[in-house]
Amino acid sequence: MEIKYAELIAPQKFAIRYGELKTGDNEVMMKIAACGLCKWEIENHYEGKLGTFPQRLGHEPVGAIVEVGKNVKGWKIGERVTGLLPGLLKPESEMSLEGFATYATANPHWLVKVPDNIELEYALGEPLKCISTIARAANHQFGDYVFLIGCGAMGLLVLATLKGNTAAEVIAVDLLPERLKLAEEMGATITLNSKECDVDKEIQRITKGHGIDVAIEATGNPKALQIASRVLGSRRPKLVIAGYHGSSTTCDMNAWCRRGVEIHVPHPNYSLDELEDMRRAIRALSKGIFPMEKIITHRFKLDEIQTAFETATSKPKEYIKGIVTP
């Protein structure tokens, strides 16, 4: 199969390439319908901190099967799928499995079928899997005060998992009024703009001195992590560090020790079964729990991959999540 794909040839510089891709006996080939833009790839690979050049990116793909290897059972052409594409498992000399391309091959073990009632470009299995992992780590109890700081795409989707549950309050914090408005739509019962108020004092007022039972930090910003740590209550509260912290930082562990904090870092290796977390996420998407139409704000063609990454890096205020549609 002749394919077109994006290749990162230097920090912050893409080129469009053409090549041939073959389906292995134990693989399927999928035609990519969309692949999400990920903050982690932007801050690490795109900026030149990880990987060697040239390299291929895109680990949030969704598409439909167009070829099935001769040893593959239980899958057929035309099935809509999303999943994990572990490209690093292949030799560097082979076409790897990254999703900024027209086609990709995949091990069917790592795929999940997408129900017909879901618009295909919304079924971004990898980031939704991460939301499933975060929600299961947070696991708030009846009457808890739940606090989320960071209303980007991941934070907003986490809020969607809390909507309608039995928390005393779901409190969302961000710097942008537009994001806070969306947070309310996603299920936040109280929103706070950290530029306009003293978050610590507001939490004490709202909880009447009780503090937060479950705090979710979804920014990757050390200052946000400090705020989430300070607002915790005094009796074994839970701190869920969902934001990716890619560099060393200092945190006041005294706050954790005095409160007996239970800390969870729900990144991929936290999950005991990533595929099951993805299945749960796709079931939730099918039930309408994740309003992806509000999260995906920007769409780019594969030929616009450079513009896509530049936009995701500059983060105009209307930007929440972008996808590339070959």
N, C-alpha and C positions, 0 to 999 in steps of 0.2 A: 504494500500500500504506500503510495506517495503521500507524504505528509508535509505540512508547513508547521514550523515551530519557532518560538522565540528563544534566543540564546543571549544570556548575559555575558558580554565579552570583556567588560571592564567595570569597575565600580560606577554605578548609575548610567550604564550604557548598554542598550539592547541592540540586537540585529535580528532580522528575520531570515530563517534558513529553510532549506528544503532537503528532504531525505527520504529514505525508504524504511519502512517498518514492517517486520514480519511477526506473525502470531506464533508463539511457541506451542508445542504440543499440549502443554499444561496451562495455557493462558487463554484469555479472551482479548479481543480488541474492541475498544469502545470509541465511538465518535463523540468527541467532546462537545457538549452543548454550552457549558459555562465552566469557568474556574475562578474561584474567589481570590481577591487580593488580600494578603495576610500581613498584618503589622510586623510579625516576627520575621518574615522573609524580607520585608522592606528594611528593617533596622539592622539586619545581620547580613544576608546575602547581597542585597542590592547595594548596601553601603560598603561592601568589600571586606566585612569582618569575618565571614565564614565562606568556606569553599575556595576552589581554585578556578581560574578562568580558562576557557569558557565554561559556563555551567547553565543548567536549565532549571527553571523554577515552576511552581504551581502545584500545591498539594491539596487543593480544595476542588477537585473536579466532579462533574456530574455529566452523564451522557447516556448513550444507548449502545448495546452490543451489536457489532457488525460482522464479527468473525469469532468462531469458537474452535479452540484447539482440539485435536482428535482424541485426546485423553480426558477432556473436560466433560463431566456429567452434570445434569441438573440446571444447565443454563442454555439459553437459546437466543438466536439472532432476533433483535428488536426489543429485547427486554431493557427497560430503563434502570440504570444503576448509578450508584455513587459509592465511594469507599476510600480506602487508604491505598495510595500508590507508592509502595516502598522502593523507590528508585535506587536507593543506596545499596540494595541487595544485589543489583546487577553489576557486572564488570563495567568500568568506565568506558570501555571501547564500544559497548552496546548502546543502542538507543534506550534511554532510561524512561521513567514512567511519569515524568512531570506533565502537568496539565495545561500549560500555556502552549497548546498545540491543537491541530485539527483532529488528531487521533492519538491514542495511547494504548499500550498493552497493560494487562493487569493480571495478577493472580486472583482467580475468582473467589478464593477463600476470604479475601479482604474486601469483597463487595457486598453491598446490601441492595436489594431491589427497591425501587421507588414506586409507590402506589400511583395508580392512574389519576387520582384526584388531586395530585400535587403538580403545580407548574414546575417543569423540570429544572429551570434555572434556580429555583428556590431550594432545591434539595442538596445543599452543600454539606455533604455528610461529615467531613472532617471538623469544621468549626462547630457544627451542631452536636457532634460527639463530645467536643470539649465542654459545651454548655451542659450536656447531660452529666458529665463527670463533676462539674462544679456544683450543679444542683444537688447531686447525691451527696457530695461532701458537705454542703451547707446544712441540709437535712434539718431545718428548723422545727422546733416543737410548738405545740399549741400555746398561744399567748406570748410567744417570744417577740422581742423588739429586734427587727432585722434592719440592717444598715448596709447600703451599697454605695461605694464611692467610685465614680467613673461611669458615665452614661454613654460610652461609645457602643459599637455594635455588640461586643460581648456582654457588656454590662446591661444593655437594654434587653438582650435575649435572656439573660439570667433573671431579670425582673419578670419577664413573661412566664417563667416557671413558678413564680411566687404568687401570681395573680389568682385571687379567689381562695387562697389558702387562709389558715386561721392564725396568722401572726397578729400581734397586738397592733403593730404599725410596720409598714415597709417604707423605710426612709431612704431616699435617693439623693445623692450629692453630686454636683457638677459645677463647672464654671459658665456653661453656655445656657441661656434661657431656652433656646430651641430644643436642646437635649432634655432639659428638665420637663418641658411640655410633653415630649415623647415618653419620658419616664412615667408620667402620670397615666398616659394611655396604655403603657405596658403593665401597670399594676402598682406603681408607687402610691402610697396613701399620703405621704408628705414629701415635698421636695425642698432642698436647701441649696442656695447658690453660695458657694464658699467664698466668693469675692464680696458678697454683700452681708454676710453674717459671721459670727463666731460659732463655728460648728460645734465645738465642745460645749459651749454654754447652751446652745439650742437643744442639744441632745439631753443634757441634764434637765432642761425645762420640760421637754416632750415626755421623757420617761419618768419624770418626778424623782430624779435622783437614782433611779434603778440602773441606768446605763444600758448598753446594747448587749443582747444575748448572742447574736450572730452577726459579725461584721464581714462583709465581702469587699475586698480591695480589687478593683478591676482596671487599674490604670498602668501598672508597672512603674509608677512614680514613687520614689522613696517618701516624699512629703505626704502623699495620700496614705501610704502604709502607716506613717506615724499617726496621722489623724485617726485611722481605723483602730489603731492600738490604744489610743488615749480614750476613745469613747466607750470602750468595753466595760461591762459590768464587773462586779467583784467576785462572782462565784462561778468559776469554770466556764467562762464564755468561750465562744468559738470564733477564731480568726481564720478566714478563708482567703489565702493569697492567690487570687486567680490571675492577676496581672503578671506579665513576664518581666522579671528583673534581670536584665542581661549584663549588669555590671555590679561591682562590689558597692555596698552601701553600709551605713551605720544605722542601727535601730535601737531604741531604748528598750532593752530586754527586761529592765526593772519593772516596766508596766506589765509585761507578760508574767513574770515570776510572782508579783504581788497578787495577781488576779487568778493564777492557776489556769492560764489560757491554754485551750486546746487548739493547736495550729494545724491547718491542712493546706497543702500546696497541690491543688488538683490539676497538675499538668499531665501530659499523656502517660508518663510512667506511674502516676498515682493510680490509674485505672487498673483494676484486676482483669478486666476484659474489655478492651477498646471496641471490639466488634459489637458486643452486647450494648455498650453505651451508645453506639451509633444506631443500632436497631431501635432502641428506646427513643432516641431523638427523632428518627424518621417517623415512628408511630405518633409521636407528639406533634410533629409537623402535619401529618395527615389529619389529626384531630383539630387543627387550627390553633394550636397553642402558640406557635411562633409566627407572628405577622411579618413575614419576610418582605412583603411589599413596602413596609415602612423602613426596613433596615437597608435594603439594597437601593442606594440612591444614584449610583453611577454605573453606566454600562459602556464598555469599550470593545472595539474589534481587535483581533489579534494584531493587525498592522498598527494599532494605536497603543501597543504595549508600553512604549516609552512615555507617552502622555499619561497612561493609566498609573504608572508608578510615580511619576512626578506629581500627579494630582493627589494620590494617596499620601505622599510625603508632605506636601504643602497643607493638606487638610483644610480646604475652604469650609466655611462654617456650615454649609449645607451638606457636606460629605459625611456619610456614616460608613457605608460599605460599598466597595466597587467590585464588579465582576468583569471578566473578559469573555466575550462570546465569539468564538472563531467564525 
